[in-house]
Amino acid sequence: MDGNLPDTSSVYFDDGSISVVGRMINVGHPYNHTYNLASIVGTAYGSESAGLGKIMWGFLSGFGVLLGVVSMRNAPVMGATIACMSAAILWKIIQGSSRPYVELKFGGLNNQLLYMKKLSHAAQLADAINMAIQDMHTPPEPGQPVYNPIFPDPADPVSRNPIFSRN
């Protein structure tokens, strides 16, 4: 196999929207992102906890529901509108309060979160990514093809194909 081509022979995880294939993580529609496993240091998974922002929006939307119900006496249309909008905001906060996620750690402040529907899927994805990272750093067994090294040939100090990327 050529050193420039990605390894697509091993599929670690594929649920239709996120796939871990060879040395890449592909996130499909609607995000369409691709991550290189060589730049990922590690992963973590879990459920989001309610932060201060969510608690604040919860109190504000609860107050909005009460304000809407109380103001229905004088202005029923405005009161119903405020109550319904505040209830919708409160519903979205409650619905998204414990979303499972997988965190891709890049070794800096630019970590990415991939949100999943179930915590078990997040655990499977994190395990698959860790397995792919471990297999990427495992030396090949005897008889397996070896990729071209990324270092230039010592006999030719000025390489024809210099490598400018860390990945």
N, C-alpha and C positions, 0 to 999 in steps of 0.2 A: 504494500500500500504506500502511496506517495506521502511524504511528510506534510504536504500542504492540504491534503484532504482530511475532513473530520472523520472520526471513527463512528460509523453508524451501525456497526454490527451488533452492538449490545444495547438493548432497551431495558432500562432500569425501572421506569415508571411511565405510564401513559394512561390518562383518563379521558382523553378526547380534547381537553383544553390545555393541559400542561403535560409536557413530556420531557423526560430525562433520557437522552439518547447519546451514547458515546461520551463526548466531551462538551455537550451543550445542554442547556435547559431552554426549552421553547415554550413560551406562553402564547396561546392562540388568541382568537377573537374574544373580546374587543380590544385587547391591549397590544398584541403582536410584538412582544419583546423576546429577545434572545440573549441569554447569559452564557458566558464562557466559564466552564468549571475551573479553569486554571486560575481565575481571578477570585474565586470564592474561597475564603479561609475556613468557614464552618457554617453550620445552620443551627437554628433553634426553632421550636414550635411551642404553641400554647394557645390560650384564649385571651382576647383583649380584656383588660380590666377597665372599670369605669374610672376615668380620669376626672380632674377638676372641671374641665370644659363640659363634659357630658352631664355632670351633676348640676352645673350652673344652668345649662339649657333645660334640664329636667325641671328644676325649680321655676324657671321663667315660663316654660310651657304649662306647668301646673297652675301657676298664677294666671296665665292667659285663659285657661279653661274656666277658672273661677270668675275672672273678670267678664268673660263672655256670657256666662250663665247669669251673673248679677245684672249685666247691662241689657239683658233681654227684656226687662220690664219697660225701659224707656225707648230703646231702639232695637226691636227684635231682629231685624236683618243684620245690623252691625254686630249685635251680640252673638247671633248664631254663627256669623262668619268668623269672629275672633275665637269662639269656642271650638269650632271645627278645625281651624288652622292650627290652633295650639294643641288640640288632640292629635292631629296628624304629626306634628313635630315630636310630641311625646311618644307616639307609637314608633316612629323611626328611631328614636333614641333607645327605646326598650328593645326593639328588634335587633339593632346592631351593637348591643352592649357587650355581647360575649362571642364575637366572631372568632373562629379558629384561624390561625395564621401560621405561615412558615417564614422565618426571617433568614434572608441570605446575607451572611456577614462577609463584607469585602475587606475587612481590616481597617476601616476608617469610619467616617461619619456618614457615608453614603449607603448604608444598609437598606435593603429592599424588603418589603413585606408582601407575601403572596397570600391572599385570603382564600380560605377553603370553606366548603359547606359543612363539613363534619371534622371533628378533632381527630378521628381515626384516619381520615384521608391526609390530614396535615402530618400525622406521625409517619404514615407510609411514604409521603413525599420527602420528608426530612431524612428518613432512613435510606431512601433510594439515592438522594443527593450525596449523603455521606459515603455510601457504598461506591458510587461512581467516582468520587474524589479519591477514595482509598485505592480503587482499581487503577486510577490514572497514575498514581505514584508507585504502584507495584511493578517491579521489573518483569519483563516478559519471560515466560517459561521457555525452555529449549525447544527449538523448532518453530516458535512464533515469529512472525516478521517484526523486525525492529525498525522504528521510525528513524528518519534522517535526523542527525543531531542538529540542534539549533546553533551550535558554535561554528565559526568559520574554519575552513581547512587550514591547518598550520602551514602547509606548503604554499598556500595562496593567502598571504596576509590581507590583501584587499579582496574581499569576497565580492562576487558578482551579484549576489542577492543578500544585501545587508538586512539585518533584522532590527527594526526600530521599535517594535512593540514588546511589552512584557509578556503578552499573552501568547 
